[in-house]
């Protein structure tokens, strides 16, 4: 059994939602706010919303796309915004750039729609993050599995999704440690490929556990 | 002021069965750095009203986590409560003639309460406008003050808000139930949701026999679709609009309507609205207008569980916790896009939003025609409540606020 030199330390995260000072009632206002809002706001409406709405696995991608769909009634724009996958981004700046590009192009192509008033305004909010050690560490694959099985949703989200921004790599905490700590590169890649848009946090966790179990059976 | 004694204990393990061990361990992790540090909640009533209902459930949970949380209730005379009732309505946008004497009464009562209380807990949470001026008693010990506003401030009376603004701006933070309710303030403003307790009588699982007996008691047919709105008889809940929407639906579906709310006997305005509702119903047998006792959580629970679709067609709304109550019971909900409702109803994911009588009727017809979609919305709604609007999540949010405020200093 592989034992890692550096243990994996499990953390948990809790967020407050800070109400920002920007809101938008038209697509033009929406674009201006997207350009000017804080990084914490882009994070809140894309990364963090996947945690608080993880149970929505059909047609929900981020708050911006949901507003374009439900309140601005611009289905085509909503589709384009929903298609942006947060896992493709290593920085909020790059994600913001693409969001602005999509909305900007839409407003240019459809100037009449860009001034139409939406049913409800979009309020830009921010995530304020508090992290604490969860009180669990793992050195072996077995301990790692037990830890993952015991985590809260927030803790699983912290390591599996929001870690991508922290690591600035196209991977997550779990895969990073599996590869670097235990030398299990193939398992790390399989874990990293789990689709967080079509899974709930519970079903994504179940898949991680199944992949680990399959790996453990190889040693038996 | 008097401290409220909370009698009943709510074991955390009871929640673990519903939410999972990991969720409860997370609460313990967040509570650990807060143990031994004092927290004080202050509001204006120990019984009745949503704030008291939430605090009654929140404090036992805090105690389970070994948090040192106390709850004090402000005391005042009839004149003070008369003024704060007028303020409350004015902040909701009702007409109000500013009388300097009202402001004097408000300040004098806050002053009296200030002299009685130490106000020295490390974290002071002041609920709603009534005790807002207690901030004048802030000590120089560096404690943290946050103002929790439970009401809709989107269109406040200018004179009343300008008066309160001077106090609120001196807090360290303010919390609102919807971004729409926030104000232009120099302090951080956070989104804080009200919450339901899954183990309370209003939300816990019921025996099917009790649900059946409740329907029988009110002569509701369990075999035909039941559309329900639970709310007090108040024009802002638009019960007449609900009847009009029902009548449109009735052309297509043989359904029944239940309008159930607290008794209007001690509320003159409620009695007038109830009469209007009865006139609109015009004795139609399939419209059940039910005056519930002031405290009837099991009946509310049973009526919600028996419903095919739950409606909340409010014209204005603070948060509308009845929506979360229905979603927790996996019911499809059709509701107005007002106040805190869109936070709970993510359109086409956790329910359907509407903006008119006709829109409400259409969404109900759509769900009655597509029961599989109604089921899916109810299931998503349940998960949404589980993730965001339960009392355990509320306590987590408070603990996060305390940790964030302490870190900021």
HADDOCK unambig.tbl for C-alpha pairs under 7 A between the chains (distance, minus, plus):
assign (segid A and resid 14 and name CA) (segid B and resid 400 and name CA) 6.37 0.50 0.50
assign (segid A and resid 15 and name CA) (segid B and resid 400 and name CA) 6.95 0.50 0.50
assign (segid A and resid 16 and name CA) (segid B and resid 190 and name CA) 6.83 0.50 0.50
assign (segid A and resid 16 and name CA) (segid B and resid 397 and name CA) 6.62 0.50 0.50
assign (segid A and resid 16 and name CA) (segid B and resid 400 and name CA) 6.74 0.50 0.50
assign (segid A and resid 16 and name CA) (segid B and resid 401 and name CA) 6.86 0.50 0.50
assign (segid A and resid 17 and name CA) (segid B and resid 190 and name CA) 5.50 0.50 0.50
assign (segid A and resid 17 and name CA) (segid B and resid 191 and name CA) 5.35 0.50 0.50
assign (segid A and resid 18 and name CA) (segid B and resid 188 and name CA) 6.92 0.50 0.50
assign (segid A and resid 18 and name CA) (segid B and resid 189 and name CA) 5.71 0.50 0.50
assign (segid A and resid 18 and name CA) (segid B and resid 190 and name CA) 4.27 0.50 0.50
assign (segid A and resid 18 and name CA) (segid B and resid 191 and name CA) 6.17 0.50 0.50
assign (segid A and resid 19 and name CA) (segid B and resid 179 and name CA) 5.98 0.50 0.50
assign (segid A and resid 19 and name CA) (segid B and resid 189 and name CA) 5.51 0.50 0.50
assign (segid A and resid 19 and name CA) (segid B and resid 190 and name CA) 5.40 0.50 0.50
assign (segid A and resid 19 and name CA) (segid B and resid 191 and name CA) 6.37 0.50 0.50
assign (segid A and resid 52 and name CA) (segid B and resid 387 and name CA) 6.52 0.50 0.50
assign (segid A and resid 53 and name CA) (segid B and resid 384 and name CA) 6.85 0.50 0.50
assign (segid A and resid 55 and name CA) (segid B and resid 380 and name CA) 6.82 0.50 0.50
assign (segid A and resid 55 and name CA) (segid B and resid 383 and name CA) 6.44 0.50 0.50
assign (segid A and resid 56 and name CA) (segid B and resid 380 and name CA) 6.87 0.50 0.50
assign (segid A and resid 70 and name CA) (segid B and resid 347 and name CA) 6.37 0.50 0.50
assign (segid A and resid 123 and name CA) (segid B and resid 179 and name CA) 6.41 0.50 0.50
assign (segid A and resid 130 and name CA) (segid B and resid 400 and name CA) 6.67 0.50 0.50
assign (segid A and resid 130 and name CA) (segid B and resid 404 and name CA) 6.74 0.50 0.50
assign (segid A and resid 134 and name CA) (segid B and resid 29 and name CA) 6.29 0.50 0.50
assign (segid A and resid 150 and name CA) (segid B and resid 22 and name CA) 5.25 0.50 0.50
assign (segid A and resid 151 and name CA) (segid B and resid 22 and name CA) 4.88 0.50 0.50
assign (segid A and resid 152 and name CA) (segid B and resid 22 and name CA) 4.26 0.50 0.50
assign (segid A and resid 152 and name CA) (segid B and resid 23 and name CA) 4.71 0.50 0.50
assign (segid A and resid 152 and name CA) (segid B and resid 26 and name CA) 6.40 0.50 0.50
